[in-house]
Amino acid sequence: MIILQLNQVAVGYGKTPVAENLNIKFQANEIVCLLGANGCGKTTLLKTILGVLMPLKGKILINQIPQIQWTKQALAQFIGYVPQAHHSTFGFSVEEMVLMGRNAYVDWYSSPTEKDKAIVLQCLQQLNIEHLYHRTYSQLSGGERQLVLIARALAQQPKLLIMDEPTSNLDFGNQIRVLEQIKQLKQQGLSILLTTHQPNHALCIADRAVLLHQGKIMSDGICTEVLNLENLSQIYQLDKNILANWRVTE
């Protein structure tokens, strides 16, 4: 089943496209990694799928329904979003942070219900971080904060999870912990689209890789076929001999 489809989509700001002629199909229960150099349009594409930006051209189908027919509330219930790890300047507890994921289900001026709070605890348990329930979010480690952001997205009870560089700024151990959780989320039935600058991460967890280069899709397919020295040297502007020494491909 196709859960997300882009037909001749152009994305950008104002009238200036950052990436265009994008044709991609995402299957249900699939992990897809989007790779490309800074400025190639990865984050802009994610924002467009999320409805934060409108496509400049083309059509986006979500669960086979045109994106323009989705309400913001329905879209927030279908797609969960995990931003890059960040530091909060507010003293929110972990419970309060994850409860924010229930906003798509809570009416204006209403308070979270016991059901909402139960879902929050369930999401924390799903990621094995229920012990952080009463902790202050800003006092957590980078890896713990990232897992809390994933829990917040899970509280939306989405079918599709979009993640923007979920392992950025994390140490090696926390990168592995987050990647393992992503694999488990797929096993639990979620479809996942994520951006990364780490080809090895895509090789470890993804079913497919999509390479963006100079605003176009350069390659789309099985990771072991797409993430080769020729493609990676082109999108990151590196000499193939130098790249080979870093063992970033299989």
C-alpha positions as CSV (number, residue, x, y, z in Angstrom):
1,M,0.0,0.0,0.0
2,I,1.3,3.5,-0.9
3,I,1.2,5.7,2.1
4,L,2.8,8.8,0.6
5,Q,3.2,9.8,-3.0
6,L,4.8,12.9,-4.7
7,N,3.9,13.6,-8.3
8,Q,6.1,16.2,-10.1
9,V,6.4,18.2,-6.8
10,A,8.5,21.4,-6.5
11,V,9.3,22.7,-3.0
12,G,10.8,26.0,-1.9
13,Y,10.1,29.4,-0.5
14,G,8.1,32.1,-2.1
15,K,8.3,31.4,-5.8
16,T,11.9,30.0,-5.8
17,P,12.2,26.2,-5.9
18,V,14.8,24.5,-3.8
19,A,14.0,21.1,-5.3
20,E,11.7,20.2,-8.2
21,N,10.4,17.4,-10.4
22,L,10.2,15.1,-7.3
23,N,8.5,11.8,-8.0
24,I,8.6,9.4,-5.0
25,K,6.3,6.7,-3.7
26,F,6.6,5.5,-0.1
27,Q,5.2,2.1,0.9
28,A,3.5,1.4,4.2
29,N,5.8,-0.2,6.9
30,E,8.9,1.0,5.1
31,I,12.0,3.0,6.3
32,V,13.2,5.4,3.7
33,C,16.4,7.5,4.2
34,L,16.7,10.8,2.4
35,L,20.3,11.9,1.9
36,G,22.0,14.9,0.3
37,A,24.3,17.8,0.9
38,N,23.3,20.8,3.0
39,G,20.9,23.0,1.0
40,C,19.7,20.4,-1.4
41,G,16.1,20.6,-0.1
42,K,15.7,17.8,2.4
43,T,14.2,19.8,5.3
44,T,12.2,21.9,2.9
45,L,10.7,18.7,1.5
46,L,9.8,17.5,4.9
47,K,8.1,20.8,5.8
48,T,6.1,20.5,2.6
49,I,4.9,17.0,3.3
50,L,4.0,18.1,6.9
51,G,1.9,21.0,5.4
52,V,4.1,23.7,6.9
53,L,4.9,24.8,3.4
54,M,2.8,24.4,0.3
55,P,4.2,22.7,-2.8
56,L,5.1,25.2,-5.5
57,K,4.1,22.7,-8.2
58,G,2.7,19.1,-8.4
59,K,0.6,17.0,-6.1
60,I,1.2,15.2,-2.8
61,L,-1.0,12.3,-1.9
62,I,-1.2,11.1,1.7
63,N,-2.8,7.7,2.1
64,Q,-4.0,8.2,-1.5
65,I,-5.9,11.4,-0.6
66,P,-4.6,14.8,-2.0
67,Q,-2.8,16.7,0.7
68,I,-5.0,19.8,0.2
69,Q,-8.1,17.8,1.3
70,W,-6.5,17.0,4.7
71,T,-7.4,19.3,7.7
72,K,-4.4,20.3,9.9
73,Q,-5.9,18.2,12.7
74,A,-6.3,15.1,10.5
75,L,-2.8,15.5,9.1
76,A,-1.3,15.8,12.7
77,Q,-3.1,12.6,13.6
78,F,-1.7,10.7,10.5
79,I,1.9,12.1,10.4
80,G,4.2,12.4,13.5
81,Y,7.2,14.7,13.3
82,V,10.5,14.4,15.2
83,P,12.8,17.4,14.8
84,Q,16.5,17.5,15.4
85,A,17.5,17.4,19.0
86,H,17.2,20.8,20.7
87,H,17.6,22.5,24.0
88,S,14.4,23.8,25.5
89,T,14.6,27.0,27.5
90,F,11.4,26.2,29.3
91,G,11.2,23.9,32.3
92,F,8.7,21.4,30.9
93,S,8.6,18.0,32.4
94,V,9.0,14.9,30.2
95,E,5.3,14.2,30.8
96,E,4.4,17.7,29.6
97,M,6.6,17.4,26.5
98,V,5.0,14.2,25.4
99,L,1.5,15.4,26.2
100,M,2.1,18.0,23.5
101,G,1.8,15.2,21.0
102,R,-1.9,14.8,22.1
103,N,-2.7,18.3,20.9
104,A,-4.2,16.9,17.7
105,Y,-6.8,15.1,19.8
106,V,-7.5,17.8,22.4
107,D,-10.1,20.5,21.8
108,W,-9.3,24.1,22.3
109,Y,-9.5,25.2,26.0
110,S,-9.7,21.5,27.0
111,S,-7.4,19.7,29.3
112,P,-5.7,16.4,28.6
113,T,-7.8,13.4,29.8
114,E,-6.7,10.4,31.7
115,K,-6.7,8.6,28.4
116,D,-4.2,11.1,27.0
117,K,-2.0,10.6,30.1
118,A,-2.2,6.9,29.7
119,I,-1.1,7.1,26.1
120,V,1.9,9.3,27.2
121,L,3.0,6.6,29.6
122,Q,2.5,3.9,27.0
123,C,4.7,5.8,24.5
124,L,7.5,6.3,27.1
125,Q,7.3,2.6,28.0
126,Q,7.5,1.7,24.3
127,L,10.8,3.4,24.1
128,N,12.0,2.1,27.6
129,I,12.2,5.6,29.0
130,E,9.3,5.6,31.5
131,H,11.7,6.3,34.3
132,L,12.1,9.8,32.8
133,Y,8.4,10.6,33.3
134,H,8.9,13.2,36.0
135,R,12.3,14.5,34.9
136,T,12.8,18.0,33.5
137,Y,13.3,17.8,29.8
138,S,16.0,20.5,29.6
139,Q,18.1,18.5,32.2
140,L,18.2,15.3,30.1
141,S,21.1,14.1,28.0
142,G,21.0,14.6,24.2
143,G,20.1,11.0,23.6
144,E,17.3,11.1,26.2
145,R,15.9,14.3,24.8
146,Q,15.8,12.8,21.3
147,L,13.9,9.7,22.6
148,V,11.4,12.1,24.4
149,L,10.8,13.8,21.0
150,I,10.2,10.5,19.4
151,A,7.7,9.6,22.3
152,R,6.0,13.0,21.6
153,A,5.5,12.1,18.0
154,L,4.3,8.6,18.9
155,A,1.7,10.2,21.2
156,Q,0.1,11.5,18.0
157,Q,-0.6,7.8,17.2
158,P,0.6,8.4,13.6
159,K,0.8,6.0,10.7
160,L,3.8,7.8,9.2
161,L,6.7,9.2,11.2
162,I,8.9,11.9,9.7
163,M,12.3,12.5,11.3
164,D,14.8,15.3,10.5
165,E,18.3,14.0,11.2
166,P,17.3,12.2,14.4
167,T,20.9,11.3,15.3
168,S,22.5,14.7,14.8
169,N,24.7,16.0,17.6
170,L,24.4,12.6,19.5
171,D,27.4,10.6,20.7
172,F,28.0,7.2,19.2
173,G,26.2,5.3,21.9
174,N,23.1,7.5,21.7
175,Q,23.1,7.3,17.9
176,I,22.9,3.5,18.1
177,R,20.1,3.6,20.7
178,V,18.0,5.9,18.6
179,L,18.6,3.8,15.4
180,E,17.6,0.6,17.3
181,Q,14.4,2.3,18.4
182,I,13.7,3.3,14.8
183,K,14.0,-0.3,13.7
184,Q,11.7,-1.4,16.4
185,L,9.1,1.2,15.4
186,K,9.0,-0.3,11.9
187,Q,8.5,-3.7,13.4
188,Q,5.5,-2.3,15.3
189,G,3.9,-1.2,12.0
190,L,5.1,2.4,11.5
191,S,6.3,3.9,8.2
192,I,9.3,6.1,8.6
193,L,10.9,8.8,6.4
194,L,14.1,10.3,7.8
195,T,16.9,12.5,6.7
196,T,20.5,11.7,7.5
197,H,24.0,12.6,6.5
198,Q,25.3,9.2,7.5
199,P,25.2,6.6,4.7
200,N,26.1,3.9,7.2
201,H,22.9,4.6,9.2
202,A,20.8,4.2,6.1
203,L,22.6,0.9,5.3
204,C,21.9,-0.3,8.9
205,I,18.2,0.5,9.1
206,A,16.6,1.6,5.9
207,D,14.7,-0.4,3.2
208,R,15.4,2.4,0.6
209,A,17.6,5.4,0.1
210,V,16.7,8.5,-1.9
211,L,19.5,10.8,-2.9
212,L,18.9,14.5,-3.6
213,H,21.4,16.4,-5.6
214,Q,21.2,20.0,-6.9
215,G,17.4,20.0,-6.3
216,K,16.7,16.8,-8.1
217,I,16.3,13.1,-7.2
218,M,19.6,11.6,-8.4
219,S,18.8,8.0,-7.3
220,D,16.1,6.0,-5.5
221,G,16.4,2.4,-4.6
222,I,17.7,-0.3,-2.3
223,C,20.4,1.1,-0.1
224,T,23.2,-1.3,-1.1
225,E,22.6,-0.3,-4.8
226,V,22.1,3.5,-4.3
227,L,24.8,4.2,-1.7
228,N,27.8,3.5,-3.8
229,L,31.0,5.5,-4.2
230,E,30.0,7.0,-7.5
231,N,26.7,8.5,-6.1
232,L,28.1,9.6,-2.8
233,S,31.2,11.2,-4.3
234,Q,28.9,13.2,-6.6
235,I,26.3,14.4,-4.0
236,Y,29.0,15.3,-1.4
237,Q,31.6,16.6,-3.9
238,L,34.3,14.2,-2.7
239,D,37.0,12.3,-4.6
240,K,36.1,8.6,-4.8
241,N,39.5,7.5,-3.7
242,I,39.3,9.6,-0.6
243,L,35.7,8.5,0.1
244,A,36.7,4.8,-0.2
245,N,39.1,5.2,2.7
246,W,36.2,6.1,5.0
247,R,34.3,2.8,4.4
248,V,30.9,4.5,4.1
249,T,29.5,1.9,1.7
250,E,29.3,-1.9,1.7
